[in-house]
Amino acid sequence: MVIPNMSALDLSKAIHTKQVSCREVMQAFLKQIEKHNPASNAIVSLAPLKGILSQADERDAQLARGESMGWMHGLPQAVKDLADVKGFRTSHGSPLTPLTPSTIDGLMATRMRAAGCIMIGKTNTPEFGLGSHTFNEVFGATHNAWDARKTAGGSSGGAAVALAQRMLPVADGSDFMGSLRNPAGWNHVFGMRPSQGRVPKPSVPDMFISQLSTEGPMARTVPDLAMLLSTQAGYDARAPLSIHESGAAFAQDLEANMKGMRVGWLGNLNGYLPMESGILEVCQSALQVLETTGCRIDNTSISMQPEEIWDAWLVWRKALAGTNTGAYAHLPNWREKVKPEAQWEYDQSLNLSGNQLMKASATRTRYYQSMLTLFESFDVLAIPTAQVWPFDVKERWPQTIEGRTMDTYHRWMEVVLYPTFAGLPAISVPAGFNAQGLPMGLQLIGKPQGDFELLQVAHAYELAAQDLIHKRPPGI
């Protein structure tokens, strides 16, 4: 039994049947962290080992008394460093944030802790979660699990690498502009952006507009992904737009008949999205695997002009991201301490008017309605997770793609905004590798609040692509 290579659900079963102790599990993962984290820098703010092992012993004592806290009983967990966890600093990857540890758990941490996990640290993120490249001035850069010279992606880059290198059994993250999907695709794991409102976040200052970012799960298997979502999801009255459905719905069996399932391939949106060589081909190979499950694959497109969607998205992005960054603008010399991309977001937000936001919201509404029409012909949509392969870890962001200049620091990530802007669930599944051995993901996009059905499609793909899914990073 190689503990770190086991799925989280198999590990949970082994713990509860006392094939392995919580202490043995924790020691195995701590050994992985000791071996791989110095080079990858995925887990930060690691708690003292003595305290971690003491908690593992306490979990073993509970089992000896016939007590179990839940399916995560004794499993190590490190929460993304944008979310609060009691006893750990919430750095946001920024030198502007306090050094003192949080005195509270966020809702997601509360729910995972209640399910029995042991909080061992945080996972690294770019400053304020901005940009799909995990580096900051507090902890440094996180390196790709498959090639340490490359970026891990972001903003949940630490989570994805910790998963890929078997330093955690499951991981959490958050997703505004692909932050659960992009690093998952670039590290050969599964990352899910749940439907808008599926995983409540009552700690944000605004509960009615700030719906583009959501927390969610990452895992190495789809059943693990669904099980973690079952813990994270569920209505909370403090989040008035959260979905009135128990997370228990996601703990069900995922196997389903895919015969006749209609999948619409969006590709590069008829040439609108520049993509590096090989990405479309790798994703189309993954679709061929999905086709063997009984799905029918057809080409399709979005009826609205993508540039119109981007312009509306940019208004929303500026309003929300700029406000978040602006919370620190009152601090002395803040511009000298914060990264230029964060400054840009704040500066861009200053000249936005309510009228501009309402016009962008009307465009967003039309876009959502157009997606509903598209789903009359398809059950699931598919599009690449990224427009570039993992790039040099020393590079801030891609300036060009196939000769096209990127006019913002996040334009190269445009491919991930389509499910976000419509509030749709989306999963990045491992699609394959290029000639250099770098991973790429394929986004599967579900119908409104169709999270469970989307998980069923992803699981069917997983079962059909076993040889691909089981590949491990070098040295693992």
C-alpha positions in Angstrom: 0.0 0.0 0.0 1.6 3.2 -1.2 -0.4 5.7 0.8 0.2 9.0 -1.2 -0.7 7.2 -4.5 -4.1 6.1 -3.2 -7.3 8.0 -4.1 -8.7 10.0 -1.3 -11.8 7.8 -1.1 -9.7 4.6 -1.0 -7.5 6.2 1.7 -10.6 7.2 3.7 -11.9 3.6 3.5 -8.5 2.2 4.6 -8.5 4.6 7.6 -12.0 3.6 8.6 -11.3 -0.1 8.3 -8.1 0.4 10.3 -5.9 -1.0 7.5 -3.8 2.1 8.1 -3.7 4.6 10.9 -4.1 8.4 10.7 -0.6 8.8 12.0 0.8 6.5 9.2 -1.2 8.5 6.6 0.1 11.8 7.9 3.7 10.6 8.1 3.5 9.4 4.5 2.3 12.7 3.2 4.7 14.7 5.3 7.5 12.6 3.7 6.2 13.6 0.3 6.2 17.2 1.3 9.8 16.9 2.7 10.9 15.3 -0.6 9.1 17.5 -3.2 8.0 20.8 -1.7 11.5 22.4 -1.5 11.7 22.3 -5.3 8.1 22.9 -6.1 7.1 25.4 -3.4 3.5 24.4 -3.5 2.7 24.3 0.2 3.4 27.3 2.3 3.0 28.2 6.0 3.4 24.5 6.9 2.3 23.9 10.6 4.8 22.5 13.1 5.1 18.7 12.5 4.7 17.9 16.2 1.3 19.5 16.3 0.2 17.9 13.0 1.1 14.4 14.2 -0.5 15.1 17.6 -3.8 15.8 15.7 -3.4 12.6 13.7 -3.0 10.7 17.0 -6.2 12.3 18.3 -8.0 11.1 15.1 -6.8 7.6 15.7 -8.0 7.8 19.3 -11.4 8.9 18.1 -11.6 5.8 15.7 -10.6 3.6 18.6 -13.7 4.9 20.5 -15.8 4.2 17.4 -16.1 7.9 16.5 -15.6 9.3 13.0 -15.9 12.9 12.0 -16.6 12.1 8.4 -15.0 10.9 5.1 -12.0 13.2 5.5 -11.2 11.9 9.0 -7.4 12.1 9.4 -6.7 13.3 5.9 -4.2 16.2 5.5 -5.5 19.4 3.9 -3.8 22.7 2.9 -6.2 25.5 1.9 -5.5 28.0 -0.8 -3.8 31.1 0.7 -6.7 33.4 -0.3 -9.1 31.7 2.2 -9.1 32.0 6.0 -8.0 29.1 8.1 -7.8 29.5 11.9 -4.2 29.5 13.1 -2.7 30.2 9.7 -1.8 33.5 8.1 -4.0 34.5 5.1 -1.2 36.2 3.1 -3.0 36.6 -0.3 0.6 36.3 -1.6 1.1 39.9 -0.7 3.5 41.8 1.5 0.6 44.2 2.3 -1.3 41.7 4.4 -0.8 41.2 8.2 1.6 38.6 9.5 -0.8 37.5 12.2 -2.7 34.2 11.8 -6.4 34.2 11.2 -8.6 33.8 14.2 -11.5 32.2 12.2 -12.1 29.6 9.6 -13.8 30.5 6.3 -16.9 28.5 5.5 -15.1 26.1 3.2 -12.4 25.4 5.8 -15.2 25.0 8.4 -16.9 22.4 6.4 -13.8 20.5 5.5 -12.6 20.6 9.1 -16.0 19.3 10.2 -15.6 16.4 7.8 -12.4 15.4 9.7 -9.4 16.8 7.8 -6.3 18.0 9.5 -5.2 21.5 8.4 -1.4 21.3 7.8 -0.7 24.6 5.9 -1.8 26.7 2.9 -1.2 26.4 -0.8 0.6 29.1 -2.7 -1.1 31.6 -5.0 -0.2 34.7 -7.0 -0.6 38.0 -5.3 -4.4 38.6 -4.6 -5.0 35.6 -7.0 -4.3 37.8 -10.0 -3.0 36.1 -13.1 -2.7 32.4 -14.0 0.9 32.1 -12.8 1.7 31.4 -9.2 4.4 33.7 -7.9 4.6 36.4 -5.3 7.0 38.4 -3.2 6.1 36.6 0.1 6.8 33.0 -0.8 8.2 33.0 -4.3 7.1 31.0 -7.4 5.4 27.5 -7.5 7.0 25.3 -10.1 5.1 22.9 -12.5 5.0 19.3 -11.3 6.0 18.0 -14.7 8.8 20.4 -15.4 10.2 22.6 -12.6 11.4 25.2 -15.2 7.7 25.9 -16.1 4.9 27.7 -14.4 2.3 25.8 -12.3 -0.5 28.0 -13.6 -2.8 29.8 -11.1 -4.2 31.1 -9.2 -4.6 27.7 -7.5 -1.2 26.7 -8.6 0.1 25.5 -5.3 -3.0 23.2 -4.9 -2.6 21.6 -8.3 1.1 20.9 -7.8 0.6 19.6 -4.3 -2.0 17.1 -5.7 0.1 16.1 -8.7 3.1 15.4 -6.5 1.1 13.4 -4.0 1.6 15.9 -1.2 -2.2 16.1 -0.6 -5.0 13.6 -1.3 -7.4 16.3 -2.4 -7.1 20.1 -2.7 -9.3 23.1 -2.8 -9.0 26.4 -4.6 -11.0 29.3 -6.1 -11.8 30.3 -9.7 -12.4 33.7 -11.2 -10.7 33.4 -14.5 -9.8 29.7 -14.7 -8.0 29.5 -11.4 -9.2 26.0 -10.6 -9.1 24.9 -14.3 -5.8 26.2 -15.7 -3.4 24.9 -13.1 -5.3 21.6 -13.1 -4.8 21.3 -16.8 -1.2 22.2 -16.6 -0.5 19.6 -13.8 -2.6 16.7 -15.1 -5.3 16.7 -12.4 -9.0 17.5 -12.3 -10.2 20.9 -11.3 -13.8 22.0 -11.1 -15.4 25.4 -11.1 -18.9 24.7 -9.7 -22.0 26.6 -10.7 -22.4 30.1 -9.5 -23.7 29.9 -5.9 -22.9 26.2 -5.5 -20.1 26.8 -2.9 -21.1 29.8 -0.8 -18.6 32.4 0.3 -20.3 34.6 2.9 -17.1 36.4 4.0 -16.9 38.7 0.9 -17.9 42.4 1.4 -20.5 42.2 -1.3 -22.9 39.3 -1.6 -25.0 40.3 -4.6 -22.6 41.3 -7.4 -19.3 39.4 -6.5 -20.4 36.2 -8.2 -17.6 35.7 -10.8 -15.3 34.1 -8.3 -16.2 30.8 -6.6 -14.4 28.2 -4.4 -14.3 24.6 -5.5 -12.5 21.2 -5.5 -9.4 19.7 -7.1 -8.5 16.0 -7.2 -6.7 13.3 -9.0 -9.9 11.3 -9.6 -13.5 12.5 -10.5 -15.1 10.6 -7.6 -12.7 12.3 -5.2 -13.6 15.6 -6.9 -17.3 15.0 -6.4 -16.8 13.9 -2.8 -14.9 17.1 -1.9 -17.6 19.1 -3.6 -20.2 17.4 -1.5 -18.4 18.7 1.6 -17.9 22.3 0.2 -21.4 22.8 -1.3 -24.7 23.6 0.3 -26.9 26.6 1.1 -25.8 29.2 3.6 -28.3 31.9 4.5 -25.4 34.5 4.9 -24.9 34.0 1.1 -28.3 34.9 -0.3 -27.5 33.8 -3.8 -26.3 30.3 -2.8 -28.1 27.3 -4.2 -30.7 25.6 -2.1 -29.4 22.1 -2.6 -27.5 19.8 -0.2 -24.0 19.0 -1.0 -24.9 15.3 -0.3 -26.2 15.1 -3.9 -22.6 14.9 -5.1 -21.7 11.9 -2.9 -23.7 9.6 -5.2 -22.5 7.0 -7.7 -21.3 8.8 -10.8 -21.6 6.0 -13.3 -24.1 6.7 -16.1 -24.9 5.7 -19.7 -23.3 8.2 -22.0 -25.0 6.9 -25.2 -26.5 9.8 -27.1 -24.8 12.4 -24.9 -24.3 15.5 -27.2 -21.0 17.3 -26.8 -20.3 20.6 -28.7 -16.7 21.2 -29.6 -16.0 25.0 -29.5 -12.3 24.7 -30.5 -10.7 28.1 -30.9 -14.0 29.8 -31.6 -13.6 29.7 -35.4 -10.1 31.2 -35.2 -10.9 34.0 -32.8 -8.7 32.6 -29.9 -5.0 32.3 -30.8 -3.6 29.0 -29.5 -0.1 27.5 -29.5 0.6 24.6 -31.8 -0.6 21.3 -30.6 -3.3 22.3 -28.1 -6.3 21.8 -30.4 -4.9 18.4 -31.5 -4.3 17.2 -28.0 -7.8 18.2 -26.9 -9.4 16.7 -30.0 -7.6 13.4 -29.1 -9.3 13.6 -25.7 -12.6 14.1 -27.4 -12.1 11.0 -29.4 -11.7 9.1 -26.1 -14.9 10.6 -24.9 -16.6 9.5 -28.1 -15.8 5.9 -27.2 -18.1 6.2 -24.2 -21.1 6.8 -26.4 -21.0 10.6 -26.6 -21.6 12.3 -30.0 -19.1 15.0 -30.7 -20.1 17.9 -33.1 -18.4 21.2 -33.9 -20.3 24.3 -32.8 -19.8 28.0 -32.0 -21.1 30.8 -29.8 -23.7 32.9 -31.5 -22.5 36.2 -30.0 -19.3 38.0 -31.2 -16.5 36.9 -28.7 -15.0 40.4 -28.7 -18.3 41.7 -27.4 -18.3 39.2 -24.6 -14.7 40.1 -23.8 -15.5 43.8 -23.6 -18.3 43.2 -21.2 -16.2 40.7 -19.2 -13.5 43.3 -18.9 -15.9 45.8 -17.3 -16.9 43.2 -14.7 -13.4 42.1 -14.1 -12.2 45.7 -13.5 -15.0 46.5 -11.1 -14.5 43.4 -9.0 -10.8 42.8 -9.1 -10.0 46.5 -8.8 -12.2 46.8 -5.7 -10.4 43.9 -4.1 -7.0 45.4 -4.7 -8.2 48.8 -3.8 -8.9 47.6 -0.2 -5.2 48.1 0.4 -4.7 51.4 -1.5 -4.9 53.4 1.7 -1.7 51.9 3.0 1.5 53.9 2.9 3.6 53.3 -0.2 1.3 50.5 -1.3 2.3 51.0 -5.0 5.9 50.2 -4.2 4.8 46.9 -2.5 2.2 45.5 -4.8 2.7 44.0 -8.2 2.0 46.1 -11.3 -0.9 43.9 -12.5 -2.7 44.6 -9.2 -2.1 48.3 -9.6 -3.5 48.2 -13.1 -6.7 46.5 -11.9 -7.2 49.2 -9.3 -6.4 52.0 -11.7 -8.8 50.6 -14.3 -11.6 50.4 -11.8 -11.4 54.1 -10.9 -13.0 55.4 -14.0 -15.8 52.9 -14.3 -19.4 54.2 -14.0 -22.5 52.5 -12.9 -23.9 52.9 -16.4 -21.0 51.0 -17.8 -21.5 48.2 -15.4 -25.2 48.0 -16.2 -24.5 47.9 -19.9 -22.0 45.2 -19.4 -24.5 43.3 -17.3 -27.0 43.5 -20.1 -24.5 42.0 -22.5 -23.8 39.3 -19.9 -27.5 38.6 -19.8 -27.7 38.2 -23.6 -24.7 36.0 -23.5 -26.3 33.7 -20.9 -29.4 33.5 -22.9 -27.4 32.6 -26.0 -25.7 29.8 -24.0 -29.2 28.5 -23.0 -30.0 28.3 -26.7 -26.8 26.4 -27.4 -27.7 23.9 -24.7 -30.9 23.1 -26.6 -28.6 21.3 -29.1 -25.9 20.1 -26.7 -25.7 18.6 -23.2 -22.0 19.5 -22.7 -19.6 22.0 -24.4 -15.9 21.4 -24.7 -13.0 23.9 -25.2 -9.3 23.8 -24.3 -8.3 24.8 -20.8 -5.5 27.1 -21.9 -4.3 28.9 -25.1 -0.6 28.2 -24.3 1.5 25.4 -22.9 3.1 26.0 -19.5 5.6 28.8 -20.0 8.9 29.7 -18.3 8.5 30.2 -14.6 10.6 33.4 -14.8 8.1 35.0 -17.3 5.3 37.1 -15.8 2.8 36.3 -18.6 2.7 35.5 -22.3 3.1 38.7 -24.3 2.1 37.1 -27.6 0.4 33.9 -28.9 1.2 32.8 -32.4 2.2 36.3 -33.4 -0.8 38.0 -31.8 0.0 40.6 -29.1 -1.9 40.3 -25.8 -3.3 43.7 -24.9 -3.8 42.9 -21.1 -1.9 40.7 -18.6 -4.8 38.3 -18.7 -5.9 38.3 -22.4 -4.0 35.1 -23.0 -6.4 33.4 -20.5 -9.5 34.4 -22.5 -10.5 30.8 -23.2 -11.6 30.2 -19.5 -14.0 33.1 -19.2 -16.9 31.6 -21.1 -18.3 29.3 -18.3 -17.5 31.9 -15.7 -19.4 34.7 -17.3 -22.5 32.6 -17.7 -22.2 31.1 -14.2 -21.9 27.6 -15.6 -20.1 24.6 -14.1 -16.9 23.6 -15.8 -14.3 20.8 -15.2 -10.8 20.7 -16.5 -9.9 17.0 -17.3 -6.4 15.9 -18.3 -6.3 15.9 -22.1 -2.7 14.8 -22.9 0.9 16.1 -23.4 3.0 17.8 -26.0 6.3 16.5 -27.4 8.1 18.1 -24.4 5.9 16.2 -21.9 4.0 19.2 -20.8 0.3 18.6 -19.8 -2.8 20.2 -21.2 -6.4 20.1 -20.0 -9.8 20.1 -21.7 -12.7 22.1 -20.3 -16.1 20.4 -20.1 -18.9 22.9 -19.6 -22.3 21.9 -18.2 -25.8 23.3 -18.3 -26.9 25.8 -15.6 -26.6 24.0 -12.2 -25.9 20.8 -14.0 -22.9 20.0 -11.8 -23.7 16.4 -11.1 -24.4 15.5 -14.7 -21.1 17.2 -15.7 -19.3 15.1 -13.1 -20.9 12.0 -14.6 -19.5 12.9 -18.1 -16.0 13.6 -16.6 -16.1 10.3 -14.8 -17.0 8.4 -18.0 -14.1 10.1 -19.7 -11.8 9.2 -16.8 -12.8 5.5 -17.0 -12.2 5.5 -20.8 -8.8 7.3 -20.5 -7.2 5.3 -17.7 -3.8 4.9 -19.3 -3.6 8.7 -19.7 -5.0 9.6 -16.3 -2.7 7.3 -14.4 0.5 9.0 -15.7 2.5 10.5 -13.0 5.1 13.4 -12.9 8.8 12.5 -13.0 10.0 11.2 -9.7 6.5 10.4 -8.3 
